């Protein structure tokens, strides 16, 4: 019976990264077996996973540079707007009064300037004929310069007041969609050290981007143009596609002023910008995306399991399986790897050139042909434990409660 068991071939099939490897095993009477794999073609893929936030490609905060009361609002959430379109107005009473005051001040300054200019020209002519003193001429010159400075100041002031009045009429700077509204009619806004935001307008929601935080251990594998797939919790059954647009290695240039690389405790991450089409408008701003970046993709390449590259042919152990090891001391030349090819009951060393690799399989560039059989692992079956409750018990050990009573009855 043991002899018959030792010649039974164990066959298994495993799918790895799009390719199929057939594993076979030859088992000995002591439970030892040799697992082998048939060299085949597969797809080798390496990925980096991260999380990020969906954002519009172009997003503009619309604010106001003047303080006052919001008089009228002309747009709401999700409204489509055009560049230059009126979207809000502030109360203009105070600003119009300021404009009138500046206009009156400008008129006074102009009149004073024109009077002092004529007076200066008269004194200058008299001074050239030595008909007035030097002091009188200096006084006329001083009054003329003062009037000219006041007039120029009034001109600059009225430009500022007019511009503030224009700021009370708020228009959209771009074509887009209103995605945020921070004020209501009648609300007072104060433009102090920073401009208050009234609206946020996204330029085109059919083109989105994801700002992903990639761990420092993975950032070296991420490059521009790599394919990306991602999902969002709002549509768990949909897989969206994108590509790496930018790997930010320096300071971020966004309005938030945050750095492209950030550190939290001992974790360092880098920002990666991913572009994504959004024709159905499913991707909404601020959604959290679970991202897979494909840092390497090799389709239909000749491959072997990684275990085959680490297999060590032990002649004594393999002899128990009826296998003969040829040249057990063989080693691969520099730059190549060694595998053991099974031909009948023989294992022969073979030096191969390898290429791309992931956690499971490695590409074979040269040295093997499709369909050849390579040794993968020499394994030993785990011992079979007796079923629970079937272990032997000493007759001198006390039994479970009630057992003595049952024995006495018997």
Buried (B, 14 or more C-beta within 10 A) or exposed (E): EEEEEBEEEEEEEEEBBEBEBBBBBBBBBEBBBBBBBBBBBBBBBBBBEBBBBBBBBBBBBBBBEBBBBBBEBBBEEEBEBEEEBEBBBBBBEBBEEBBEEBBEBBEEBBEBBEEBEEBBEEBBEBBEEEEBEEEEBEEBBEBBEEBBEBBEEBEEBBEEBBEBBEBBEBBBBBBBBBBBBBBEEEEEBEBEEEBBBBBBBBBBBEBBBBBBBBEEEBBEBBEEEBBBBBBBEEEEEEEBEBBBBBBBEEEBEEEEEEEBBEEEEEEBBBBBBBBBEBEEEBBBBEBBBBBBBBBEBBEEBBBBBBBBBEBEBEEEBBEBBEBEBBEBEBEBEEEBBBBBBBEEEEBBBBBBBBBBBBEBBBBBBEBBEEEBBBBBBBEEEEEEEEEEEEEEEEEEEEEEEEEEEEEEEE
